Amino acid sequence: MVVYYSPMSTEELRLHLQQLEIKRVLIFGKSYISISHDDFRQFEHCFKPQFALLNSHKNYRSNEWYWHVHAIVRPTDVQVHIDRGNPNKHILLNIPHGLFDVLPYFTWCLVTWNKPL
């Protein structure tokens, strides 16, 4: 297993993780990819754990302030996607995060009668 230790931008991290995808779902043009737990461990150092109110899984966010990678560790895989407004950095960043990421996602769940990914 190769572990990537150099600091990476959101885009570099996204490109590396995209190469490892085992599944992809598009919601309103936004990609939600799934990778294996072993593959996530190679990049786990690029993330910080974060509590998420709206899901019960272990959550991680990369270190950038605005555009950042959000990883959700689920029993079978790790779901990874790009979010706006990193709540780990400042409480006011919950506003763009809620408007541009959370609201569209849960609207999709409601409209399509799908449970959250």
N, C-alpha and C positions, 0 to 999 in steps of 0.2 A: 504494500500500500504506500502510495506517495502522499506526503503531507506538504501542502503549500504554505510556507511560512512568510513569504514576502507580503507586505501590505498591498491590498488590492482595492481599486475603485469599485463602485457598485457595478459598473458595466463589465469590468474584468471578472468579477465574481460571478455575475449572471452568465457570462459566456462560458466559464468553466463548468458551472453547475448545469447549464443547458446541454452540454456534451454528455452528461451522465443521466439524462432523463430516461425514465422508464414509462412515463405516462404524461400527457399534456391535456389540459382542459382550457378552452378559451371562454372567457366571460366578458362580454362587452369589449372584445378586442384585447383583453389583458390575459396573459399566459399564467396559468398555475401549473407548475411542473412537479412531478414526484420523482424522488431519487431514493436510493437505498440508504439504510442506516449506515452501512460501511462507507459509502461514498460521502455521506454528510460528515463523518468523523474526520475526513481529510481536510475539511474546511471549517470545522467547529470553532477553531481559534479566531476566526474572522467575525464571530458573533458574540453577543452578550445575551444572557438569559433575560427574559422579560415576562412579567405576569400579564396575561390577557384576560379581560373580563368576559369576553364573548365566546371563549372556547376553553375546554378543560385539558387540552394537551400542553406539553412543554413548548414554549415559544422562545424564539431567538430572533434578534435583529442585528443587522450589521451596524457599523459605527457611524455612518454618515448622518447628517442632520436632516436633510430633506428626502431625496431619493435614496432608498435603502432596500436591502434584501430582508424579507421576513421569512423565517423558516419555522414550520410547525411540525414537531415530531409526533407522529401518530404511531399506533401499534404496528402497522404493516410497512410504512414508508415515511419519508419526510417530504412535506409539501413546501415548495419554495416559490415565492413571487416577489415582484417589486412593489413597494408601497411608497406613498408620499407622507411626509411629516413624521419623523421618528419620535414617538412619545417618550422614548428613553432619554432624549436630549432636552426636551422642554415641554411642560404641560400644555402650552398654547399650540404645539404642533399636533395635538389631538384634533384640532379643528380641521385642517386640510386632510388629515388622515381619515377622519370620520366622513367628510364630504366626498372625497375622491376614491376612497378604498372600501370603507365599511358599508356605507349606504348603498352603493351600486351592487356590492356582493350580496347583501341581504335582500335587496330588491330582486335580484336574479333568483335567489332561493325562493322567494315568495311567488314570483310570477311563474316560474317553471315547476313549482311544487317539489323542488329538490331540497333534500336536507343539506346542510352545509358540507362542503367537501372535506 
